[in-house]
């Protein structure tokens, strides 16, 4: 087949020739870009995930100011409920106020120094301020004291609680003596 025969065949069927040429070009493009399909799919998936994350951020940012204000208010409330380990007199007033409100008798009240963090352990922002105290009163008074201590202004954790029947000249017939070891959440 000569060049003149080829040109004559193209002139007789121009649409078929153009279609064949387009198929040949598409086949060559597919052959050379077949290795990029996986990389392009991975890039597409990454961009789709980023778009989904940005859309979620936009949806969630509607109430961001209100949520930030609520978090600041909660942080202020938490700060107000913390006990300062160095303020011994103010801290003891908390227990004396509980004594007055519940009617128990506070026999012994000692604030211990907070435990040092273990070696290698990260020291937290908050510490437990340990207290050892002994109270005396009737069963309802003692329970009221414990309930107020548990649900009171400061966050508390009871380490040990021991109930004993009160003895001695000051003890009434149904009086109890309770010894507590309690930690109140606070700042060092």
WOPE-V750262 format. One record per pair of residues at least 24 apart in sequence whose ideal C-beta (glycine too) atoms are under 10 Angstrom apart, sorted by the first residue. I is the first residue (numbers start at 1). J is the second residue. D is the distance in whole Angstrom. If there is no record, write none. Layout:
i: <I;I>
j: <J;J>
d: <D;D>
This chain:
i: <78;78;78;79;80;80;81;81;81;81;81;81;81;82;82;82;82;82;82;82;82;82;82;82;83;83;83;83;83;83;83;83;83;83;83;83;83;83;83;84;84;84;84;85;85;85;85;85;85;85;85;85;85;85;85;86;86;86;86;87;87;87;87;88;91;91;91;91;91;92;92;94;94;94;94;94;94;95;95;95;95;95;95;95;97;97;97;98;98;98;98;98;98;98;98;98;99;99;99;99;99;101;101;101;101;102;102;102;102;102;102;102;102;102;102;102;102;103;103;103;103;103;103;103;104;104;104;104;104;104;104;104;104;104;104;104;104;105;105;105;105;105;105;105;105;105;105;106;106;106;106;106;106;107;107;107;107;107;107;107;107;107;108;108;108;108;108;108;108;109;109;109;109;110;111;112;112;113;114;114;114;114;115;123;124;125;125;126;126;126;126;126;127;127;127;127;127;127;128;128;128;128;128;128;128;128;128;129;129;129;129;129;129;129;129;129;130;130;130;130;130;130;131;131;131;131;131;131;131;132;132;132;132;132;132;133;133;133;133;133;134;134;134;134;134;134;135;135;135;135;135;136;136;136;136;136;136;136;136;136;136;137;137;137;137;137;137;137;138;138;138;138;138;138;139;139;139;139;139;140;141;141;141;142;142;142;142;143;143;145;145;146;146;146;149;149;149;150;152;153;154;154;154;154;154;155;155;155;155;156;156;156;156;156;157;157;157;157;157;158;158;159>
j: <126;155;185;187;153;154;152;153;154;155;184;185;186;125;126;127;129;153;154;155;184;185;186;187;111;126;127;128;129;131;153;154;155;156;183;184;185;186;187;129;186;187;188;111;112;113;114;127;128;129;130;184;186;187;188;129;186;187;188;111;129;186;187;129;129;131;154;184;186;131;133;131;149;152;153;154;184;131;133;135;145;149;182;184;148;152;153;133;135;144;145;146;148;149;152;153;133;135;137;141;145;144;145;148;152;135;137;140;141;142;143;144;145;146;147;148;149;137;138;140;141;142;144;145;135;136;137;138;141;142;143;144;145;146;175;176;178;134;135;136;137;141;166;170;171;175;177;133;134;135;136;137;145;133;134;135;136;166;170;177;178;179;132;133;134;135;136;179;180;133;134;135;180;134;184;181;183;188;183;186;187;188;183;188;188;187;188;155;185;186;187;188;183;184;185;186;187;188;155;156;157;159;182;183;184;185;186;154;156;182;183;184;185;186;187;188;157;159;181;182;183;184;156;159;180;181;182;183;184;159;160;179;180;181;182;178;179;180;181;182;162;164;177;178;179;180;176;177;178;179;180;164;166;168;170;171;172;175;176;177;178;166;172;174;175;176;177;178;166;172;173;174;175;176;163;174;175;176;178;174;175;176;178;175;176;177;178;176;178;178;180;178;180;182;180;182;184;182;184;184;182;183;184;185;186;183;184;185;186;180;182;183;184;185;181;182;183;184;185;182;183;183>
d: <9;9;9;9;8;10;9;6;6;6;9;7;9;10;7;10;9;10;7;8;9;6;5;6;9;10;10;9;5;10;9;5;9;10;10;5;7;3;8;8;6;6;9;8;10;8;6;7;9;5;9;9;5;7;6;10;9;9;8;10;10;9;10;10;7;8;9;8;8;9;10;10;9;8;7;7;8;7;7;9;9;8;10;10;9;9;9;10;9;9;6;10;5;6;7;10;10;7;9;10;7;8;8;7;10;9;7;9;5;8;9;4;4;9;9;6;9;6;8;9;5;10;8;8;5;6;4;8;5;6;10;8;5;10;10;9;8;9;7;5;6;9;10;8;10;9;9;7;8;6;8;10;9;8;4;7;6;10;9;7;10;9;7;6;4;9;10;8;10;5;8;9;10;9;9;9;9;10;9;8;10;6;9;9;10;8;9;9;6;7;7;8;9;10;8;6;7;5;9;9;6;9;9;3;7;6;7;9;10;9;6;5;8;4;9;9;10;8;7;7;5;8;9;10;7;7;5;7;7;9;9;8;7;5;8;9;8;5;8;7;10;10;6;7;5;7;9;7;5;8;7;10;5;9;8;7;9;6;7;5;8;9;9;10;7;7;9;8;10;7;10;6;6;7;9;7;9;6;10;10;9;9;10;9;5;9;5;10;10;8;9;8;8;9;8;7;9;9;9;9;10;10;5;7;7;9;7;4;9;10;6;7;5;8;10;7;5;8;8;5;8;6>
